[in-house]
């Protein structure tokens, strides 16, 4: 099983152009722990008056690495 990366989508207004994706500096071992971290950090971000919305998210980082022959090709 892979590790999990906490992610927060932060927007300064209700327009997509104002949004930025921020990742954590740490990986965590479970999805539950990941969401606990990203929710906690999104709540802190919402305390700033310049933040319109902060959405906590998580992404699994898989253990599988594709072989070299697929490198350099667009998906």
C-alpha positions as CSV (number, residue, x, y, z in Angstrom):
1,X,0.0,0.0,0.0
2,X,1.2,3.5,-0.7
3,X,1.6,6.5,1.4
4,X,-0.8,9.5,1.5
5,X,-0.1,13.2,0.7
6,X,-2.2,15.9,2.4
7,X,-3.4,18.5,-0.1
8,X,-5.3,21.8,0.4
9,X,-7.0,23.7,-2.4
10,X,-7.0,27.4,-1.2
11,X,-9.0,30.1,-3.1
12,X,-9.0,33.8,-2.4
13,X,-12.4,34.4,-4.2
14,X,-15.1,32.3,-5.8
15,X,-13.2,32.1,-9.1
16,X,-11.0,29.2,-10.2
17,X,-8.2,31.6,-11.2
18,X,-7.7,32.6,-7.5
19,X,-7.1,29.0,-6.4
20,X,-3.8,27.4,-5.5
21,X,-3.0,23.8,-4.6
22,X,-0.8,23.4,-1.5
23,X,0.7,20.1,-0.5
24,X,2.1,19.0,2.9
25,X,5.8,18.4,3.5
26,X,5.1,15.0,5.0
27,X,3.6,11.7,3.9
28,X,1.3,9.8,6.2
29,X,0.5,6.1,6.2
30,X,-3.3,6.1,6.3
31,X,-6.1,7.9,4.5
32,X,-7.8,8.8,7.8
33,X,-4.6,10.3,9.2
34,X,-4.2,12.2,5.9
35,X,-7.6,13.8,6.1
36,X,-7.1,14.6,9.8
37,X,-4.0,16.6,8.8
38,X,-5.4,18.3,5.7
39,X,-8.7,19.3,7.6
40,X,-6.6,20.7,10.5
41,X,-4.5,22.8,8.1
42,X,-7.5,23.9,6.0
43,X,-9.1,25.2,9.2
44,X,-6.0,27.2,10.0
45,X,-6.0,28.6,6.5
46,X,-9.6,29.7,6.8
47,X,-8.6,32.0,9.7
48,X,-6.8,34.3,7.2
49,X,-9.1,37.1,5.9
50,X,-7.6,36.6,2.4
51,X,-8.8,33.0,2.1
52,X,-12.3,32.6,0.7
53,X,-12.3,28.8,0.8
54,X,-9.9,26.0,1.8
55,X,-10.7,22.4,0.7
56,X,-8.9,19.5,2.3
57,X,-8.0,16.6,0.1
58,X,-5.6,13.7,0.0
59,X,-3.8,11.8,-2.7
60,X,-2.4,8.3,-2.4
61,X,1.2,7.9,-3.6
62,X,1.4,4.5,-5.1
63,X,4.4,2.1,-4.7
64,X,4.3,1.0,-8.3
65,X,6.7,2.7,-10.7
66,X,6.3,2.3,-14.4
67,X,9.2,0.8,-16.4
68,X,11.6,3.2,-18.2
69,X,10.1,2.6,-21.6
70,X,7.0,4.7,-20.7
71,X,9.0,7.7,-19.4
72,X,8.8,10.8,-21.5
73,X,5.4,10.0,-23.1
74,X,2.4,12.2,-22.5
75,X,-0.6,10.4,-21.0
